[in-house]
Amino acid sequence: MSQEMKEIGIKHCFACIQWTGQRTFYPDKKQIKVDVGSDGTCLMTHRTTKGSGHCDQYFPLR
């Protein structure tokens, strides 16, 4: 479980507000600290997905 800093605006589950996985959001740096391989639940599809996943319904963190 290694966490990395990722940019906001990348269309992956870890950057979507509808994903419930473990992450830390830094709005001042416009970055997210996340383990992209970790699991979380998508509140749109109600399925467990990895942070590296993506779909057509993307709602970015702000």
mmCIF file of the N, C-alpha and C atoms, coordinates in Angstrom:
data_MODEL
# 
_entry.id   MODEL 
# 
loop_
_atom_site.group_PDB 
_atom_site.id 
_atom_site.type_symbol 
_atom_site.label_atom_id 
_atom_site.label_alt_id 
_atom_site.label_comp_id 
_atom_site.label_asym_id 
_atom_site.label_entity_id 
_atom_site.label_seq_id 
_atom_site.pdbx_PDB_ins_code 
_atom_site.Cartn_x 
_atom_site.Cartn_y 
_atom_site.Cartn_z 
_atom_site.occupancy 
_atom_site.B_iso_or_equiv 
_atom_site.pdbx_formal_charge 
_atom_site.auth_seq_id 
_atom_site.auth_comp_id 
_atom_site.auth_asym_id 
_atom_site.auth_atom_id 
_atom_site.pdbx_PDB_model_num 
ATOM 1   N N  . MET A 1 1  ? 0.826   -1.186 0.000   1.00 0.00 ? 1  MET A N  1 
ATOM 2   C CA . MET A 1 1  ? 0.000   0.000  0.000   1.00 0.00 ? 1  MET A CA 1 
ATOM 3   C C  . MET A 1 1  ? 0.871   1.250  0.000   1.00 0.00 ? 1  MET A C  1 
ATOM 4   N N  . SER A 1 2  ? 1.459   1.558  -1.135  1.00 0.00 ? 2  SER A N  1 
ATOM 5   C CA . SER A 1 2  ? 2.251   2.777  -1.236  1.00 0.00 ? 2  SER A CA 1 
ATOM 6   C C  . SER A 1 2  ? 1.395   3.889  -1.816  1.00 0.00 ? 2  SER A C  1 
ATOM 7   N N  . GLN A 1 3  ? 1.383   5.007  -1.139  1.00 0.00 ? 3  GLN A N  1 
ATOM 8   C CA . GLN A 1 3  ? 0.585   6.131  -1.608  1.00 0.00 ? 3  GLN A CA 1 
ATOM 9   C C  . GLN A 1 3  ? 1.438   7.078  -2.434  1.00 0.00 ? 3  GLN A C  1 
ATOM 10  N N  . GLU A 1 4  ? 0.830   7.648  -3.453  1.00 0.00 ? 4  GLU A N  1 
ATOM 11  C CA . GLU A 1 4  ? 1.514   8.565  -4.358  1.00 0.00 ? 4  GLU A CA 1 
ATOM 12  C C  . GLU A 1 4  ? 0.710   9.851  -4.465  1.00 0.00 ? 4  GLU A C  1 
ATOM 13  N N  . MET A 1 5  ? 1.379   10.931 -4.844  1.00 0.00 ? 5  MET A N  1 
ATOM 14  C CA . MET A 1 5  ? 0.710   12.196 -5.110  1.00 0.00 ? 5  MET A CA 1 
ATOM 15  C C  . MET A 1 5  ? 0.287   12.217 -6.574  1.00 0.00 ? 5  MET A C  1 
ATOM 16  N N  . LYS A 1 6  ? -0.982  12.459 -6.829  1.00 0.00 ? 6  LYS A N  1 
ATOM 17  C CA . LYS A 1 6  ? -1.532  12.508 -8.184  1.00 0.00 ? 6  LYS A CA 1 
ATOM 18  C C  . LYS A 1 6  ? -2.195  13.862 -8.410  1.00 0.00 ? 6  LYS A C  1 
ATOM 19  N N  . GLU A 1 7  ? -2.186  14.307 -9.654  1.00 0.00 ? 7  GLU A N  1 
ATOM 20  C CA . GLU A 1 7  ? -2.798  15.583 -10.015 1.00 0.00 ? 7  GLU A CA 1 
ATOM 21  C C  . GLU A 1 7  ? -4.324  15.468 -10.051 1.00 0.00 ? 7  GLU A C  1 
ATOM 22  N N  . ILE A 1 8  ? -5.005  16.548 -9.713  1.00 0.00 ? 8  ILE A N  1 
ATOM 23  C CA . ILE A 1 8  ? -6.459  16.630 -9.852  1.00 0.00 ? 8  ILE A CA 1 
ATOM 24  C C  . ILE A 1 8  ? -6.780  16.788 -11.337 1.00 0.00 ? 8  ILE A C  1 
ATOM 25  N N  . GLY A 1 9  ? -7.879  16.236 -11.780 1.00 0.00 ? 9  GLY A N  1 
ATOM 26  C CA . GLY A 1 9  ? -8.303  16.386 -13.166 1.00 0.00 ? 9  GLY A CA 1 
ATOM 27  C C  . GLY A 1 9  ? -8.056  15.156 -14.010 1.00 0.00 ? 9  GLY A C  1 
ATOM 28  N N  . ILE A 1 10 ? -7.345  14.179 -13.456 1.00 0.00 ? 10 ILE A N  1 
ATOM 29  C CA . ILE A 1 10 ? -7.142  12.915 -14.157 1.00 0.00 ? 10 ILE A CA 1 
ATOM 30  C C  . ILE A 1 10 ? -8.436  12.116 -14.020 1.00 0.00 ? 10 ILE A C  1 
ATOM 31  N N  . LYS A 1 11 ? -8.981  11.641 -15.110 1.00 0.00 ? 11 LYS A N  1 
ATOM 32  C CA . LYS A 1 11 ? -10.274 10.958 -15.070 1.00 0.00 ? 11 LYS A CA 1 
ATOM 33  C C  . LYS A 1 11 ? -10.132 9.509  -14.623 1.00 0.00 ? 11 LYS A C  1 
ATOM 34  N N  . HIS A 1 12 ? -9.846  9.346  -13.332 1.00 0.00 ? 12 HIS A N  1 
ATOM 35  C CA . HIS A 1 12 ? -9.796  8.030  -12.703 1.00 0.00 ? 12 HIS A CA 1 
ATOM 36  C C  . HIS A 1 12 ? -10.659 8.072  -11.456 1.00 0.00 ? 12 HIS A C  1 
ATOM 37  N N  . CYS A 1 13 ? -11.027 6.917  -10.953 1.00 0.00 ? 13 CYS A N  1 
ATOM 38  C CA . CYS A 1 13 ? -11.913 6.831  -9.793  1.00 0.00 ? 13 CYS A CA 1 
ATOM 39  C C  . CYS A 1 13 ? -11.360 7.573  -8.575  1.00 0.00 ? 13 CYS A C  1 
ATOM 40  N N  . PHE A 1 14 ? -10.050 7.528  -8.357  1.00 0.00 ? 14 PHE A N  1 
ATOM 41  C CA . PHE A 1 14 ? -9.497  8.179  -7.169  1.00 0.00 ? 14 PHE A CA 1 
ATOM 42  C C  . PHE A 1 14 ? -9.704  9.692  -7.176  1.00 0.00 ? 14 PHE A C  1 
ATOM 43  N N  . ALA A 1 15 ? -9.944  10.296 -8.334  1.00 0.00 ? 15 ALA A N  1 
ATOM 44  C CA . ALA A 1 15 ? -10.158 11.740 -8.440  1.00 0.00 ? 15 ALA A CA 1 
ATOM 45  C C  . ALA A 1 15 ? -11.639 12.107 -8.555  1.00 0.00 ? 15 ALA A C  1 
ATOM 46  N N  . CYS A 1 16 ? -12.522 11.130 -8.429  1.00 0.00 ? 16 CYS A N  1 
ATOM 47  C CA . CYS A 1 16 ? -13.964 11.355 -8.557  1.00 0.00 ? 16 CYS A CA 1 
ATOM 48  C C  . CYS A 1 16 ? -14.594 11.492 -7.172  1.00 0.00 ? 16 CYS A C  1 
ATOM 49  N N  . ILE A 1 17 ? -15.503 12.445 -7.030  1.00 0.00 ? 17 ILE A N  1 
ATOM 50  C CA . ILE A 1 17 ? -16.166 12.671 -5.749  1.00 0.00 ? 17 ILE A CA 1 
ATOM 51  C C  . ILE A 1 17 ? -17.088 11.506 -5.367  1.00 0.00 ? 17 ILE A C  1 
ATOM 52  N N  . GLN A 1 18 ? -17.485 10.681 -6.330  1.00 0.00 ? 18 GLN A N  1 
ATOM 53  C CA . GLN A 1 18 ? -18.395 9.562  -6.093  1.00 0.00 ? 18 GLN A CA 1 
ATOM 54  C C  . GLN A 1 18 ? -17.681 8.285  -5.643  1.00 0.00 ? 18 GLN A C  1 
ATOM 55  N N  . TRP A 1 19 ? -16.364 8.311  -5.513  1.00 0.00 ? 19 TRP A N  1 
ATOM 56  C CA . TRP A 1 19 ? -15.581 7.138  -5.099  1.00 0.00 ? 19 TRP A CA 1 
ATOM 57  C C  . TRP A 1 19 ? -15.286 7.254  -3.611  1.00 0.00 ? 19 TRP A C  1 
ATOM 58  N N  . THR A 1 20 ? -15.530 6.186  -2.835  1.00 0.00 ? 20 THR A N  1 
ATOM 59  C CA . THR A 1 20 ? -15.407 6.244  -1.376  1.00 0.00 ? 20 THR A CA 1 
ATOM 60  C C  . THR A 1 20 ? -14.099 5.685  -0.835  1.00 0.00 ? 20 THR A C  1 
ATOM 61  N N  . GLY A 1 21 ? -13.125 5.446  -1.682  1.00 0.00 ? 21 GLY A N  1 
ATOM 62  C CA . GLY A 1 21 ? -11.862 4.867  -1.234  1.00 0.00 ? 21 GLY A CA 1 
ATOM 63  C C  . GLY A 1 21 ? -11.023 5.825  -0.395  1.00 0.00 ? 21 GLY A C  1 
ATOM 64  N N  . GLN A 1 22 ? -9.976  5.298  0.218   1.00 0.00 ? 22 GLN A N  1 
ATOM 65  C CA . GLN A 1 22 ? -9.073  6.061  1.079   1.00 0.00 ? 22 GLN A CA 1 
ATOM 66  C C  . GLN A 1 22 ? -8.189  6.980  0.243   1.00 0.00 ? 22 GLN A C  1 
ATOM 67  N N  . ARG A 1 23 ? -8.212  8.265  0.560   1.00 0.00 ? 23 ARG A N  1 
ATOM 68  C CA . ARG A 1 23 ? -7.379  9.258  -0.127  1.00 0.00 ? 23 ARG A CA 1 
ATOM 69  C C  . ARG A 1 23 ? -7.321  10.519 0.717   1.00 0.00 ? 23 ARG A C  1 
ATOM 70  N N  . THR A 1 24 ? -6.333  11.350 0.436   1.00 0.00 ? 24 THR A N  1 
ATOM 71  C CA . THR A 1 24 ? -6.207  12.644 1.087   1.00 0.00 ? 24 THR A CA 1 
ATOM 72  C C  . THR A 1 24 ? -6.153  13.703 0.002   1.00 0.00 ? 24 THR A C  1 
ATOM 73  N N  . PHE A 1 25 ? -7.025  14.697 0.102   1.00 0.00 ? 25 PHE A N  1 
ATOM 74  C CA . PHE A 1 25 ? -7.159  15.740 -0.910  1.00 0.00 ? 25 PHE A CA 1 
ATOM 75  C C  . PHE A 1 25 ? -6.488  17.017 -0.413  1.00 0.00 ? 25 PHE A C  1 
ATOM 76  N N  . TYR A 1 26 ? -5.581  17.568 -1.209  1.00 0.00 ? 26 TYR A N  1 
ATOM 77  C CA . TYR A 1 26 ? -4.895  18.822 -0.903  1.00 0.00 ? 26 TYR A CA 1 
ATOM 78  C C  . TYR A 1 26 ? -5.337  19.883 -1.912  1.00 0.00 ? 26 TYR A C  1 
ATOM 79  N N  . PRO A 1 27 ? -6.396  20.660 -1.609  1.00 0.00 ? 27 PRO A N  1 
ATOM 80  C CA . PRO A 1 27 ? -6.907  21.628 -2.584  1.00 0.00 ? 27 PRO A CA 1 
ATOM 81  C C  . PRO A 1 27 ? -5.922  22.755 -2.891  1.00 0.00 ? 27 PRO A C  1 
ATOM 82  N N  . ASP A 1 28 ? -5.093  23.140 -1.926  1.00 0.00 ? 28 ASP A N  1 
ATOM 83  C CA . ASP A 1 28 ? -4.124  24.215 -2.165  1.00 0.00 ? 28 ASP A CA 1 
ATOM 84  C C  . ASP A 1 28 ? -3.034  23.787 -3.147  1.00 0.00 ? 28 ASP A C  1 
ATOM 85  N N  . LYS A 1 29 ? -2.647  22.520 -3.119  1.00 0.00 ? 29 LYS A N  1 
ATOM 86  C CA . LYS A 1 29 ? -1.629  21.992 -4.040  1.00 0.00 ? 29 LYS A CA 1 
ATOM 87  C C  . LYS A 1 29 ? -2.248  21.411 -5.307  1.00 0.00 ? 29 LYS A C  1 
ATOM 88  N N  . LYS A 1 30 ? -3.588  21.251 -5.300  1.00 0.00 ? 30 LYS A N  1 
ATOM 89  C CA . LYS A 1 30 ? -4.323  20.617 -6.407  1.00 0.00 ? 30 LYS A CA 1 
ATOM 90  C C  . LYS A 1 30 ? -3.812  19.199 -6.667  1.00 0.00 ? 30 LYS A C  1 
ATOM 91  N N  . GLN A 1 31 ? -3.625  18.452 -5.557  1.00 0.00 ? 31 GLN A N  1 
ATOM 92  C CA . GLN A 1 31 ? -3.148  17.079 -5.638  1.00 0.00 ? 31 GLN A CA 1 
ATOM 93  C C  . GLN A 1 31 ? -3.929  16.179 -4.689  1.00 0.00 ? 31 GLN A C  1 
ATOM 94  N N  . ILE A 1 32 ? -3.869  14.885 -4.971  1.00 0.00 ? 32 ILE A N  1 
ATOM 95  C CA . ILE A 1 32 ? -4.507  13.861 -4.156  1.00 0.00 ? 32 ILE A CA 1 
ATOM 96  C C  . ILE A 1 32 ? -3.447  12.837 -3.786  1.00 0.00 ? 32 ILE A C  1 
ATOM 97  N N  . LYS A 1 33 ? -3.365  12.491 -2.494  1.00 0.00 ? 33 LYS A N  1 
ATOM 98  C CA . LYS A 1 33 ? -2.466  11.432 -2.046  1.00 0.00 ? 33 LYS A CA 1 
ATOM 99  C C  . LYS A 1 33 ? -3.300  10.160 -1.956  1.00 0.00 ? 33 LYS A C  1 
ATOM 100 N N  . VAL A 1 34 ? -2.938  9.157  -2.774  1.00 0.00 ? 34 VAL A N  1 
ATOM 101 C CA . VAL A 1 34 ? -3.782  7.969  -2.884  1.00 0.00 ? 34 VAL A CA 1 
ATOM 102 C C  . VAL A 1 34 ? -2.950  6.761  -3.286  1.00 0.00 ? 34 VAL A C  1 
ATOM 103 N N  . ASP A 1 35 ? -3.407  5.580  -2.881  1.00 0.00 ? 35 ASP A N  1 
ATOM 104 C CA . ASP A 1 35 ? -2.889  4.312  -3.397  1.00 0.00 ? 35 ASP A CA 1 
ATOM 105 C C  . ASP A 1 35 ? -3.853  3.904  -4.506  1.00 0.00 ? 35 ASP A C  1 
ATOM 106 N N  . VAL A 1 36 ? -3.440  4.043  -5.761  1.00 0.00 ? 36 VAL A N  1 
ATOM 107 C CA . VAL A 1 36 ? -4.346  3.805  -6.894  1.00 0.00 ? 36 VAL A CA 1 
ATOM 108 C C  . VAL A 1 36 ? -4.823  2.360  -6.988  1.00 0.00 ? 36 VAL A C  1 
ATOM 109 N N  . GLY A 1 37 ? -4.165  1.439  -6.319  1.00 0.00 ? 37 GLY A N  1 
ATOM 110 C CA . GLY A 1 37 ? -4.580  0.042  -6.331  1.00 0.00 ? 37 GLY A CA 1 
ATOM 111 C C  . GLY A 1 37 ? -5.574  -0.301 -5.245  1.00 0.00 ? 37 GLY A C  1 
ATOM 112 N N  . SER A 1 38 ? -5.915  0.670  -4.382  1.00 0.00 ? 38 SER A N  1 
ATOM 113 C CA . SER A 1 38 ? -6.840  0.387  -3.290  1.00 0.00 ? 38 SER A CA 1 
ATOM 114 C C  . SER A 1 38 ? -8.282  0.339  -3.794  1.00 0.00 ? 38 SER A C  1 
ATOM 115 N N  . ASP A 1 39 ? -9.112  -0.391 -3.070  1.00 0.00 ? 39 ASP A N  1 
ATOM 116 C CA . ASP A 1 39 ? -10.517 -0.547 -3.436  1.00 0.00 ? 39 ASP A CA 1 
ATOM 117 C C  . ASP A 1 39 ? -11.382 0.509  -2.765  1.00 0.00 ? 39 ASP A C  1 
ATOM 118 N N  . GLY A 1 40 ? -12.454 0.854  -3.434  1.00 0.00 ? 40 GLY A N  1 
ATOM 119 C CA . GLY A 1 40 ? -13.458 1.767  -2.907  1.00 0.00 ? 40 GLY A CA 1 
ATOM 120 C C  . GLY A 1 40 ? -14.773 1.471  -3.600  1.00 0.00 ? 40 GLY A C  1 
ATOM 121 N N  . THR A 1 41 ? -15.842 2.041  -3.104  1.00 0.00 ? 41 THR A N  1 
ATOM 122 C CA . THR A 1 41 ? -17.153 1.831  -3.704  1.00 0.00 ? 41 THR A CA 1 
ATOM 123 C C  . THR A 1 41 ? -17.532 3.042  -4.540  1.00 0.00 ? 41 THR A C  1 
ATOM 124 N N  . CYS A 1 42 ? -18.000 2.784  -5.743  1.00 0.00 ? 42 CYS A N  1 
ATOM 125 C CA . CYS A 1 42 ? -18.512 3.843  -6.610  1.00 0.00 ? 42 CYS A CA 1 
ATOM 126 C C  . CYS A 1 42 ? -19.973 4.076  -6.224  1.00 0.00 ? 42 CYS A C  1 
ATOM 127 N N  . LEU A 1 43 ? -20.315 5.312  -5.872  1.00 0.00 ? 43 LEU A N  1 
ATOM 128 C CA . LEU A 1 43 ? -21.683 5.613  -5.464  1.00 0.00 ? 43 LEU A CA 1 
ATOM 129 C C  . LEU A 1 43 ? -22.645 5.722  -6.645  1.00 0.00 ? 43 LEU A C  1 
ATOM 130 N N  . MET A 1 44 ? -22.123 5.737  -7.862  1.00 0.00 ? 44 MET A N  1 
ATOM 131 C CA . MET A 1 44 ? -22.978 5.774  -9.054  1.00 0.00 ? 44 MET A CA 1 
ATOM 132 C C  . MET A 1 44 ? -23.367 4.363  -9.495  1.00 0.00 ? 44 MET A C  1 
ATOM 133 N N  . THR A 1 45 ? -22.393 3.451  -9.517  1.00 0.00 ? 45 THR A N  1 
ATOM 134 C CA . THR A 1 45 ? -22.653 2.082  -9.982  1.00 0.00 ? 45 THR A CA 1 
ATOM 135 C C  . THR A 1 45 ? -22.896 1.104  -8.835  1.00 0.00 ? 45 THR A C  1 
ATOM 136 N N  . HIS A 1 46 ? -22.584 1.517  -7.599  1.00 0.00 ? 46 HIS A N  1 
ATOM 137 C CA . HIS A 1 46 ? -22.731 0.681  -6.403  1.00 0.00 ? 46 HIS A CA 1 
ATOM 138 C C  . HIS A 1 46 ? -21.885 -0.585 -6.491  1.00 0.00 ? 46 HIS A C  1 
ATOM 139 N N  . ARG A 1 47 ? -20.706 -0.456 -7.072  1.00 0.00 ? 47 ARG A N  1 
ATOM 140 C CA . ARG A 1 47 ? -19.771 -1.578 -7.194  1.00 0.00 ? 47 ARG A CA 1 
ATOM 141 C C  . ARG A 1 47 ? -18.435 -1.195 -6.581  1.00 0.00 ? 47 ARG A C  1 
ATOM 142 N N  . THR A 1 48 ? -17.681 -2.200 -6.175  1.00 0.00 ? 48 THR A N  1 
ATOM 143 C CA . THR A 1 48 ? -16.332 -1.979 -5.675  1.00 0.00 ? 48 THR A CA 1 
ATOM 144 C C  . THR A 1 48 ? -15.392 -1.840 -6.864  1.00 0.00 ? 48 THR A C  1 
ATOM 145 N N  . THR A 1 49 ? -14.621 -0.752 -6.871  1.00 0.00 ? 49 THR A N  1 
ATOM 146 C CA . THR A 1 49 ? -13.675 -0.499 -7.954  1.00 0.00 ? 49 THR A CA 1 
ATOM 147 C C  . THR A 1 49 ? -12.338 -0.062 -7.382  1.00 0.00 ? 49 THR A C  1 
ATOM 148 N N  . LYS A 1 50 ? -11.298 -0.254 -8.146  1.00 0.00 ? 50 LYS A N  1 
ATOM 149 C CA . LYS A 1 50 ? -9.971  0.222  -7.757  1.00 0.00 ? 50 LYS A CA 1 
ATOM 150 C C  . LYS A 1 50 ? -9.867  1.707  -8.097  1.00 0.00 ? 50 LYS A C  1 
ATOM 151 N N  . GLY A 1 51 ? -8.975  2.400  -7.428  1.00 0.00 ? 51 GLY A N  1 
ATOM 152 C CA . GLY A 1 51 ? -8.773  3.822  -7.681  1.00 0.00 ? 51 GLY A CA 1 
ATOM 153 C C  . GLY A 1 51 ? -8.291  4.118  -9.077  1.00 0.00 ? 51 GLY A C  1 
ATOM 154 N N  . SER A 1 52 ? -7.646  3.148  -9.707  1.00 0.00 ? 52 SER A N  1 
ATOM 155 C CA . SER A 1 52 ? -7.135  3.344  -11.063 1.00 0.00 ? 52 SER A CA 1 
ATOM 156 C C  . SER A 1 52 ? -8.209  3.162  -12.129 1.00 0.00 ? 52 SER A C  1 
ATOM 157 N N  . GLY A 1 53 ? -9.410  2.745  -11.729 1.00 0.00 ? 53 GLY A N  1 
ATOM 158 C CA . GLY A 1 53 ? -10.493 2.541  -12.690 1.00 0.00 ? 53 GLY A CA 1 
ATOM 159 C C  . GLY A 1 53 ? -11.027 3.856  -13.233 1.00 0.00 ? 53 GLY A C  1 
ATOM 160 N N  . HIS A 1 54 ? -11.890 3.763  -14.228 1.00 0.00 ? 54 HIS A N  1 
ATOM 161 C CA . HIS A 1 54 ? -12.526 4.951  -14.791 1.00 0.00 ? 54 HIS A CA 1 
ATOM 162 C C  . HIS A 1 54 ? -13.860 4.570  -15.429 1.00 0.00 ? 54 HIS A C  1 
ATOM 163 N N  . CYS A 1 55 ? -14.728 5.574  -15.615 1.00 0.00 ? 55 CYS A N  1 
ATOM 164 C CA . CYS A 1 55 ? -16.011 5.358  -16.278 1.00 0.00 ? 55 CYS A CA 1 
ATOM 165 C C  . CYS A 1 55 ? -16.457 6.664  -16.926 1.00 0.00 ? 55 CYS A C  1 
ATOM 166 N N  . ASP A 1 56 ? -17.621 6.638  -17.568 1.00 0.00 ? 56 ASP A N  1 
ATOM 167 C CA . ASP A 1 56 ? -18.136 7.826  -18.250 1.00 0.00 ? 56 ASP A CA 1 
ATOM 168 C C  . ASP A 1 56 ? -18.705 8.860  -17.280 1.00 0.00 ? 56 ASP A C  1 
ATOM 169 N N  . GLN A 1 57 ? -19.100 8.417  -16.093 1.00 0.00 ? 57 GLN A N  1 
ATOM 170 C CA . GLN A 1 57 ? -19.689 9.325  -15.107 1.00 0.00 ? 57 GLN A CA 1 
ATOM 171 C C  . GLN A 1 57 ? -18.600 9.781  -14.146 1.00 0.00 ? 57 GLN A C  1 
ATOM 172 N N  . TYR A 1 58 ? -17.991 10.912 -14.452 1.00 0.00 ? 58 TYR A N  1 
ATOM 173 C CA . TYR A 1 58 ? -16.860 11.425 -13.674 1.00 0.00 ? 58 TYR A CA 1 
ATOM 174 C C  . TYR A 1 58 ? -17.218 12.785 -13.085 1.00 0.00 ? 58 TYR A C  1 
ATOM 175 N N  . PHE A 1 59 ? -17.099 12.909 -11.763 1.00 0.00 ? 59 PHE A N  1 
ATOM 176 C CA . PHE A 1 59 ? -17.374 14.154 -11.060 1.00 0.00 ? 59 PHE A CA 1 
ATOM 177 C C  . PHE A 1 59 ? -16.113 14.533 -10.277 1.00 0.00 ? 59 PHE A C  1 
ATOM 178 N N  . PRO A 1 60 ? -15.316 15.480 -10.790 1.00 0.00 ? 60 PRO A N  1 
ATOM 179 C CA . PRO A 1 60 ? -14.014 15.782 -10.185 1.00 0.00 ? 60 PRO A CA 1 
ATOM 180 C C  . PRO A 1 60 ? -14.115 16.400 -8.793  1.00 0.00 ? 60 PRO A C  1 
ATOM 181 N N  . LEU A 1 61 ? -13.120 16.112 -7.965  1.00 0.00 ? 61 LEU A N  1 
ATOM 182 C CA . LEU A 1 61 ? -12.989 16.785 -6.677  1.00 0.00 ? 61 LEU A CA 1 
ATOM 183 C C  . LEU A 1 61 ? -12.676 18.251 -6.940  1.00 0.00 ? 61 LEU A C  1 
ATOM 184 N N  . ARG A 1 62 ? -13.154 19.120 -6.077  1.00 0.00 ? 62 ARG A N  1 
ATOM 185 C CA . ARG A 1 62 ? -12.882 20.556 -6.248  1.00 0.00 ? 62 ARG A CA 1 
ATOM 186 C C  . ARG A 1 62 ? -12.261 21.137 -5.020  1.00 0.00 ? 62 ARG A C  1 
# 
